[in-house]
């Protein structure tokens, strides 16, 4: 499933990709054992898929159980792109990590109240492993929540 989800779009080896310079910052913080993902600006469907190819590369390398995904400065994406992430990416992450995964998402204030009411605490499952997603307004809140999950 992972190969088909990415193969049609981009791979990490794509020579013409620019998403990492323009829209995506990725780091793995070893001391916190946390994958840090920051999206910025307007992100097209192709750039989103390009970015998630890079994110999956980090997941396969580090197998992070804790994520901070900062979306404060990213403009909203299409609903079908959100569904693509939930349908292809998150299940692939759970299979790769093979443990529970905790995703703390930092939302912009204007989007926080409506999204939290709809999706706060979403859980995805693969076998006995869950992906648990919570939304926050500040990174410090994310870190506090993730420390509790250690």
mmCIF file of the C-alpha atoms, coordinates in Angstrom:
data_MODEL
# 
_entry.id   MODEL 
# 
loop_
_atom_site.group_PDB 
_atom_site.id 
_atom_site.type_symbol 
_atom_site.label_atom_id 
_atom_site.label_alt_id 
_atom_site.label_comp_id 
_atom_site.label_asym_id 
_atom_site.label_entity_id 
_atom_site.label_seq_id 
_atom_site.pdbx_PDB_ins_code 
_atom_site.Cartn_x 
_atom_site.Cartn_y 
_atom_site.Cartn_z 
_atom_site.occupancy 
_atom_site.B_iso_or_equiv 
_atom_site.pdbx_formal_charge 
_atom_site.auth_seq_id 
_atom_site.auth_comp_id 
_atom_site.auth_asym_id 
_atom_site.auth_atom_id 
_atom_site.pdbx_PDB_model_num 
ATOM 1   C CA . UNK A 1 1   ? 0.000   0.000  0.000  1.00 0.00 ? 1   UNK A CA 1 
ATOM 2   C CA . UNK A 1 2   ? 2.804   2.421  0.858  1.00 0.00 ? 2   UNK A CA 1 
ATOM 3   C CA . UNK A 1 3   ? 4.557   2.000  -2.474 1.00 0.00 ? 3   UNK A CA 1 
ATOM 4   C CA . UNK A 1 4   ? 1.355   2.584  -4.402 1.00 0.00 ? 4   UNK A CA 1 
ATOM 5   C CA . UNK A 1 5   ? 0.482   5.623  -2.291 1.00 0.00 ? 5   UNK A CA 1 
ATOM 6   C CA . UNK A 1 6   ? 3.840   7.255  -3.034 1.00 0.00 ? 6   UNK A CA 1 
ATOM 7   C CA . UNK A 1 7   ? 4.915   5.650  -6.285 1.00 0.00 ? 7   UNK A CA 1 
ATOM 8   C CA . UNK A 1 8   ? 2.387   7.591  -8.303 1.00 0.00 ? 8   UNK A CA 1 
ATOM 9   C CA . UNK A 1 9   ? 3.504   10.869 -6.780 1.00 0.00 ? 9   UNK A CA 1 
ATOM 10  C CA . UNK A 1 10  ? 7.030   11.344 -5.470 1.00 0.00 ? 10  UNK A CA 1 
ATOM 11  C CA . UNK A 1 11  ? 9.850   9.586  -3.786 1.00 0.00 ? 11  UNK A CA 1 
ATOM 12  C CA . UNK A 1 12  ? 12.527  10.919 -1.485 1.00 0.00 ? 12  UNK A CA 1 
ATOM 13  C CA . UNK A 1 13  ? 14.984  10.665 -4.402 1.00 0.00 ? 13  UNK A CA 1 
ATOM 14  C CA . UNK A 1 14  ? 12.938  12.985 -6.654 1.00 0.00 ? 14  UNK A CA 1 
ATOM 15  C CA . UNK A 1 15  ? 15.475  15.463 -8.060 1.00 0.00 ? 15  UNK A CA 1 
ATOM 16  C CA . UNK A 1 16  ? 12.937  18.228 -8.681 1.00 0.00 ? 16  UNK A CA 1 
ATOM 17  C CA . UNK A 1 17  ? 11.347  18.357 -5.241 1.00 0.00 ? 17  UNK A CA 1 
ATOM 18  C CA . UNK A 1 18  ? 11.303  21.692 -3.464 1.00 0.00 ? 18  UNK A CA 1 
ATOM 19  C CA . UNK A 1 19  ? 8.869   21.028 -0.632 1.00 0.00 ? 19  UNK A CA 1 
ATOM 20  C CA . UNK A 1 20  ? 11.650  20.717 1.964  1.00 0.00 ? 20  UNK A CA 1 
ATOM 21  C CA . UNK A 1 21  ? 13.022  24.159 1.180  1.00 0.00 ? 21  UNK A CA 1 
ATOM 22  C CA . UNK A 1 22  ? 9.685   25.928 0.848  1.00 0.00 ? 22  UNK A CA 1 
ATOM 23  C CA . UNK A 1 23  ? 6.989   24.286 2.964  1.00 0.00 ? 23  UNK A CA 1 
ATOM 24  C CA . UNK A 1 24  ? 8.293   21.550 5.261  1.00 0.00 ? 24  UNK A CA 1 
ATOM 25  C CA . UNK A 1 25  ? 10.786  21.407 8.114  1.00 0.00 ? 25  UNK A CA 1 
ATOM 26  C CA . UNK A 1 26  ? 11.603  17.939 9.471  1.00 0.00 ? 26  UNK A CA 1 
ATOM 27  C CA . UNK A 1 27  ? 13.754  17.072 12.467 1.00 0.00 ? 27  UNK A CA 1 
ATOM 28  C CA . UNK A 1 28  ? 14.123  14.154 14.822 1.00 0.00 ? 28  UNK A CA 1 
ATOM 29  C CA . UNK A 1 29  ? 14.926  15.251 18.378 1.00 0.00 ? 29  UNK A CA 1 
ATOM 30  C CA . UNK A 1 30  ? 16.936  12.353 19.814 1.00 0.00 ? 30  UNK A CA 1 
ATOM 31  C CA . UNK A 1 31  ? 16.796  13.526 23.441 1.00 0.00 ? 31  UNK A CA 1 
ATOM 32  C CA . UNK A 1 32  ? 12.984  13.799 23.338 1.00 0.00 ? 32  UNK A CA 1 
ATOM 33  C CA . UNK A 1 33  ? 12.622  10.848 20.925 1.00 0.00 ? 33  UNK A CA 1 
ATOM 34  C CA . UNK A 1 34  ? 10.194  13.033 18.983 1.00 0.00 ? 34  UNK A CA 1 
ATOM 35  C CA . UNK A 1 35  ? 9.670   13.644 15.278 1.00 0.00 ? 35  UNK A CA 1 
ATOM 36  C CA . UNK A 1 36  ? 9.143   17.373 14.670 1.00 0.00 ? 36  UNK A CA 1 
ATOM 37  C CA . UNK A 1 37  ? 7.182   18.296 11.527 1.00 0.00 ? 37  UNK A CA 1 
ATOM 38  C CA . UNK A 1 38  ? 6.435   21.888 10.573 1.00 0.00 ? 38  UNK A CA 1 
ATOM 39  C CA . UNK A 1 39  ? 4.355   22.753 7.514  1.00 0.00 ? 39  UNK A CA 1 
ATOM 40  C CA . UNK A 1 40  ? 4.243   26.361 6.288  1.00 0.00 ? 40  UNK A CA 1 
ATOM 41  C CA . UNK A 1 41  ? 2.350   28.327 3.675  1.00 0.00 ? 41  UNK A CA 1 
ATOM 42  C CA . UNK A 1 42  ? 0.146   27.047 0.905  1.00 0.00 ? 42  UNK A CA 1 
ATOM 43  C CA . UNK A 1 43  ? 0.763   23.368 0.190  1.00 0.00 ? 43  UNK A CA 1 
ATOM 44  C CA . UNK A 1 44  ? -0.554  21.774 -3.008 1.00 0.00 ? 44  UNK A CA 1 
ATOM 45  C CA . UNK A 1 45  ? -1.629  18.134 -3.223 1.00 0.00 ? 45  UNK A CA 1 
ATOM 46  C CA . UNK A 1 46  ? 1.614   17.219 -4.966 1.00 0.00 ? 46  UNK A CA 1 
ATOM 47  C CA . UNK A 1 47  ? 3.697   19.042 -2.347 1.00 0.00 ? 47  UNK A CA 1 
ATOM 48  C CA . UNK A 1 48  ? 1.769   17.331 0.435  1.00 0.00 ? 48  UNK A CA 1 
ATOM 49  C CA . UNK A 1 49  ? 2.511   13.905 -1.049 1.00 0.00 ? 49  UNK A CA 1 
ATOM 50  C CA . UNK A 1 50  ? 6.118   14.907 -1.640 1.00 0.00 ? 50  UNK A CA 1 
ATOM 51  C CA . UNK A 1 51  ? 6.405   15.990 1.977  1.00 0.00 ? 51  UNK A CA 1 
ATOM 52  C CA . UNK A 1 52  ? 4.892   12.793 3.309  1.00 0.00 ? 52  UNK A CA 1 
ATOM 53  C CA . UNK A 1 53  ? 7.421   10.772 1.306  1.00 0.00 ? 53  UNK A CA 1 
ATOM 54  C CA . UNK A 1 54  ? 10.084  12.584 3.356  1.00 0.00 ? 54  UNK A CA 1 
ATOM 55  C CA . UNK A 1 55  ? 8.148   12.089 6.576  1.00 0.00 ? 55  UNK A CA 1 
ATOM 56  C CA . UNK A 1 56  ? 7.848   8.354  5.872  1.00 0.00 ? 56  UNK A CA 1 
ATOM 57  C CA . UNK A 1 57  ? 11.590  8.199  5.278  1.00 0.00 ? 57  UNK A CA 1 
ATOM 58  C CA . UNK A 1 58  ? 12.090  9.686  8.771  1.00 0.00 ? 58  UNK A CA 1 
ATOM 59  C CA . UNK A 1 59  ? 9.550   7.238  10.228 1.00 0.00 ? 59  UNK A CA 1 
ATOM 60  C CA . UNK A 1 60  ? 11.332  4.263  8.676  1.00 0.00 ? 60  UNK A CA 1 
ATOM 61  C CA . UNK A 1 61  ? 14.688  5.548  9.958  1.00 0.00 ? 61  UNK A CA 1 
ATOM 62  C CA . UNK A 1 62  ? 13.763  6.522  13.544 1.00 0.00 ? 62  UNK A CA 1 
ATOM 63  C CA . UNK A 1 63  ? 10.457  4.699  14.259 1.00 0.00 ? 63  UNK A CA 1 
ATOM 64  C CA . UNK A 1 64  ? 9.203   7.655  16.353 1.00 0.00 ? 64  UNK A CA 1 
ATOM 65  C CA . UNK A 1 65  ? 6.311   7.047  18.720 1.00 0.00 ? 65  UNK A CA 1 
ATOM 66  C CA . UNK A 1 66  ? 5.977   10.757 19.514 1.00 0.00 ? 66  UNK A CA 1 
ATOM 67  C CA . UNK A 1 67  ? 5.310   13.475 16.942 1.00 0.00 ? 67  UNK A CA 1 
ATOM 68  C CA . UNK A 1 68  ? 4.793   17.214 17.069 1.00 0.00 ? 68  UNK A CA 1 
ATOM 69  C CA . UNK A 1 69  ? 3.142   18.437 13.883 1.00 0.00 ? 69  UNK A CA 1 
ATOM 70  C CA . UNK A 1 70  ? 3.090   22.236 13.715 1.00 0.00 ? 70  UNK A CA 1 
ATOM 71  C CA . UNK A 1 71  ? 0.395   23.485 11.349 1.00 0.00 ? 71  UNK A CA 1 
ATOM 72  C CA . UNK A 1 72  ? 0.143   27.041 12.735 1.00 0.00 ? 72  UNK A CA 1 
ATOM 73  C CA . UNK A 1 73  ? 1.519   28.634 9.558  1.00 0.00 ? 73  UNK A CA 1 
ATOM 74  C CA . UNK A 1 74  ? 0.159   26.209 6.963  1.00 0.00 ? 74  UNK A CA 1 
ATOM 75  C CA . UNK A 1 75  ? -2.906  27.229 5.021  1.00 0.00 ? 75  UNK A CA 1 
ATOM 76  C CA . UNK A 1 76  ? -5.708  24.680 4.992  1.00 0.00 ? 76  UNK A CA 1 
ATOM 77  C CA . UNK A 1 77  ? -5.488  21.718 2.617  1.00 0.00 ? 77  UNK A CA 1 
ATOM 78  C CA . UNK A 1 78  ? -8.201  20.049 0.566  1.00 0.00 ? 78  UNK A CA 1 
ATOM 79  C CA . UNK A 1 79  ? -10.432 17.525 2.329  1.00 0.00 ? 79  UNK A CA 1 
ATOM 80  C CA . UNK A 1 80  ? -9.343  14.785 -0.114 1.00 0.00 ? 80  UNK A CA 1 
ATOM 81  C CA . UNK A 1 81  ? -5.709  15.444 0.854  1.00 0.00 ? 81  UNK A CA 1 
ATOM 82  C CA . UNK A 1 82  ? -6.622  15.078 4.531  1.00 0.00 ? 82  UNK A CA 1 
ATOM 83  C CA . UNK A 1 83  ? -8.374  11.814 3.717  1.00 0.00 ? 83  UNK A CA 1 
ATOM 84  C CA . UNK A 1 84  ? -5.307  10.617 1.772  1.00 0.00 ? 84  UNK A CA 1 
ATOM 85  C CA . UNK A 1 85  ? -3.145  11.145 4.865  1.00 0.00 ? 85  UNK A CA 1 
ATOM 86  C CA . UNK A 1 86  ? -5.578  9.180  7.050  1.00 0.00 ? 86  UNK A CA 1 
ATOM 87  C CA . UNK A 1 87  ? -6.102  6.412  4.483  1.00 0.00 ? 87  UNK A CA 1 
ATOM 88  C CA . UNK A 1 88  ? -2.511  5.822  3.336  1.00 0.00 ? 88  UNK A CA 1 
ATOM 89  C CA . UNK A 1 89  ? -0.004  7.539  5.599  1.00 0.00 ? 89  UNK A CA 1 
ATOM 90  C CA . UNK A 1 90  ? -1.183  6.957  9.141  1.00 0.00 ? 90  UNK A CA 1 
ATOM 91  C CA . UNK A 1 91  ? -1.802  3.198  8.694  1.00 0.00 ? 91  UNK A CA 1 
ATOM 92  C CA . UNK A 1 92  ? 1.641   2.886  7.088  1.00 0.00 ? 92  UNK A CA 1 
ATOM 93  C CA . UNK A 1 93  ? 3.175   4.758  10.040 1.00 0.00 ? 93  UNK A CA 1 
ATOM 94  C CA . UNK A 1 94  ? 1.545   2.364  12.506 1.00 0.00 ? 94  UNK A CA 1 
ATOM 95  C CA . UNK A 1 95  ? 2.856   -0.660 10.610 1.00 0.00 ? 95  UNK A CA 1 
ATOM 96  C CA . UNK A 1 96  ? 6.369   0.826  10.404 1.00 0.00 ? 96  UNK A CA 1 
ATOM 97  C CA . UNK A 1 97  ? 6.612   1.854  14.076 1.00 0.00 ? 97  UNK A CA 1 
ATOM 98  C CA . UNK A 1 98  ? 4.723   -1.233 15.294 1.00 0.00 ? 98  UNK A CA 1 
ATOM 99  C CA . UNK A 1 99  ? 3.870   0.513  18.597 1.00 0.00 ? 99  UNK A CA 1 
ATOM 100 C CA . UNK A 1 100 ? 1.400   3.163  19.717 1.00 0.00 ? 100 UNK A CA 1 
ATOM 101 C CA . UNK A 1 101 ? 2.052   6.536  18.077 1.00 0.00 ? 101 UNK A CA 1 
ATOM 102 C CA . UNK A 1 102 ? 1.115   9.843  19.723 1.00 0.00 ? 102 UNK A CA 1 
ATOM 103 C CA . UNK A 1 103 ? 0.642   12.820 17.397 1.00 0.00 ? 103 UNK A CA 1 
ATOM 104 C CA . UNK A 1 104 ? 0.384   16.300 18.932 1.00 0.00 ? 104 UNK A CA 1 
ATOM 105 C CA . UNK A 1 105 ? -0.840  18.802 16.348 1.00 0.00 ? 105 UNK A CA 1 
ATOM 106 C CA . UNK A 1 106 ? -0.345  22.536 16.897 1.00 0.00 ? 106 UNK A CA 1 
ATOM 107 C CA . UNK A 1 107 ? -3.240  24.323 15.233 1.00 0.00 ? 107 UNK A CA 1 
ATOM 108 C CA . UNK A 1 108 ? -3.716  28.000 14.402 1.00 0.00 ? 108 UNK A CA 1 
ATOM 109 C CA . UNK A 1 109 ? -6.137  29.681 16.790 1.00 0.00 ? 109 UNK A CA 1 
ATOM 110 C CA . UNK A 1 110 ? -8.745  30.336 14.063 1.00 0.00 ? 110 UNK A CA 1 
ATOM 111 C CA . UNK A 1 111 ? -8.934  26.620 13.141 1.00 0.00 ? 111 UNK A CA 1 
ATOM 112 C CA . UNK A 1 112 ? -8.550  25.135 16.594 1.00 0.00 ? 112 UNK A CA 1 
ATOM 113 C CA . UNK A 1 113 ? -12.067 25.437 18.013 1.00 0.00 ? 113 UNK A CA 1 
ATOM 114 C CA . UNK A 1 114 ? -13.918 23.944 15.046 1.00 0.00 ? 114 UNK A CA 1 
ATOM 115 C CA . UNK A 1 115 ? -11.423 21.139 14.447 1.00 0.00 ? 115 UNK A CA 1 
ATOM 116 C CA . UNK A 1 116 ? -11.097 20.103 18.067 1.00 0.00 ? 116 UNK A CA 1 
ATOM 117 C CA . UNK A 1 117 ? -14.823 19.639 18.357 1.00 0.00 ? 117 UNK A CA 1 
ATOM 118 C CA . UNK A 1 118 ? -14.788 17.320 15.351 1.00 0.00 ? 118 UNK A CA 1 
ATOM 119 C CA . UNK A 1 119 ? -11.567 15.342 15.679 1.00 0.00 ? 119 UNK A CA 1 
ATOM 120 C CA . UNK A 1 120 ? -9.863  15.669 19.071 1.00 0.00 ? 120 UNK A CA 1 
ATOM 121 C CA . UNK A 1 121 ? -8.769  12.238 20.236 1.00 0.00 ? 121 UNK A CA 1 
ATOM 122 C CA . UNK A 1 122 ? -9.073  10.499 16.892 1.00 0.00 ? 122 UNK A CA 1 
ATOM 123 C CA . UNK A 1 123 ? -7.645  7.033  17.085 1.00 0.00 ? 123 UNK A CA 1 
ATOM 124 C CA . UNK A 1 124 ? -6.397  4.809  14.315 1.00 0.00 ? 124 UNK A CA 1 
ATOM 125 C CA . UNK A 1 125 ? -5.617  1.182  14.912 1.00 0.00 ? 125 UNK A CA 1 
ATOM 126 C CA . UNK A 1 126 ? -3.319  -1.420 13.385 1.00 0.00 ? 126 UNK A CA 1 
ATOM 127 C CA . UNK A 1 127 ? -3.443  -4.727 15.248 1.00 0.00 ? 127 UNK A CA 1 
ATOM 128 C CA . UNK A 1 128 ? -2.876  -3.852 18.900 1.00 0.00 ? 128 UNK A CA 1 
ATOM 129 C CA . UNK A 1 129 ? -1.296  -0.469 18.106 1.00 0.00 ? 129 UNK A CA 1 
ATOM 130 C CA . UNK A 1 130 ? -3.080  2.886  18.083 1.00 0.00 ? 130 UNK A CA 1 
ATOM 131 C CA . UNK A 1 131 ? -2.349  6.296  16.634 1.00 0.00 ? 131 UNK A CA 1 
ATOM 132 C CA . UNK A 1 132 ? -3.708  8.826  19.088 1.00 0.00 ? 132 UNK A CA 1 
ATOM 133 C CA . UNK A 1 133 ? -4.045  12.402 17.831 1.00 0.00 ? 133 UNK A CA 1 
ATOM 134 C CA . UNK A 1 134 ? -4.636  15.479 19.966 1.00 0.00 ? 134 UNK A CA 1 
ATOM 135 C CA . UNK A 1 135 ? -4.774  19.129 18.934 1.00 0.00 ? 135 UNK A CA 1 
ATOM 136 C CA . UNK A 1 136 ? -3.148  22.000 20.820 1.00 0.00 ? 136 UNK A CA 1 
ATOM 137 C CA . UNK A 1 137 ? -2.621  25.744 20.509 1.00 0.00 ? 137 UNK A CA 1 
ATOM 138 C CA . UNK A 1 138 ? 1.006   25.779 21.730 1.00 0.00 ? 138 UNK A CA 1 
ATOM 139 C CA . UNK A 1 139 ? 4.065   23.571 21.352 1.00 0.00 ? 139 UNK A CA 1 
ATOM 140 C CA . UNK A 1 140 ? 4.662   23.512 25.117 1.00 0.00 ? 140 UNK A CA 1 
ATOM 141 C CA . UNK A 1 141 ? 1.254   21.895 25.574 1.00 0.00 ? 141 UNK A CA 1 
ATOM 142 C CA . UNK A 1 142 ? 2.276   19.288 22.995 1.00 0.00 ? 142 UNK A CA 1 
ATOM 143 C CA . UNK A 1 143 ? 5.535   18.527 24.761 1.00 0.00 ? 143 UNK A CA 1 
ATOM 144 C CA . UNK A 1 144 ? 3.797   18.206 28.141 1.00 0.00 ? 144 UNK A CA 1 
ATOM 145 C CA . UNK A 1 145 ? 1.248   15.772 26.696 1.00 0.00 ? 145 UNK A CA 1 
ATOM 146 C CA . UNK A 1 146 ? 3.940   13.728 24.928 1.00 0.00 ? 146 UNK A CA 1 
ATOM 147 C CA . UNK A 1 147 ? 6.050   13.524 28.121 1.00 0.00 ? 147 UNK A CA 1 
ATOM 148 C CA . UNK A 1 148 ? 3.038   11.969 29.836 1.00 0.00 ? 148 UNK A CA 1 
ATOM 149 C CA . UNK A 1 149 ? 2.905   9.358  27.059 1.00 0.00 ? 149 UNK A CA 1 
ATOM 150 C CA . UNK A 1 150 ? 6.564   8.337  27.414 1.00 0.00 ? 150 UNK A CA 1 
# 
